[in-house]
């Protein structure tokens, strides 16, 4: 079992920055998928950024060049640095750890970008 705890959301003005964190505990030995997703009410959860199977960061087109995913393996933590935020980035952000058999999600953290 894997537990994920997110932090770092909040309210920011257009053009501002936030950094999200997701700390994992438990048995993460077989985890090979790490990423961030977001969801707004009435819409499907969408990929924001992830490490692909080769460990290379991969981004949604809408955030490319503005967001950066990173990881600290020693702390079992992944991060999402979000710069140049736009109102359309407002959503609940979820971190994801998984493998072919299991999916684990953080509790979600709200990001609101005011215009």
Beta strands, then each sheet from edge to edge (+ up, - down):
strand 1: 2-7
strand 2: 10-13
strand 3: 18-26
strand 4: 33-39
strand 5: 46-51
strand 6: 57-59
strand 7: 67-72
strand 8: 77-82
strand 9: 91-98
strand 10: 103-105
strand 11: 109-114
sheet 1: 1+ 3- 8+ 7-
sheet 2: 2+ 11+ 9- 4+ 5- 6+
sheet 3: 2+ 11+ 9- 10+
end
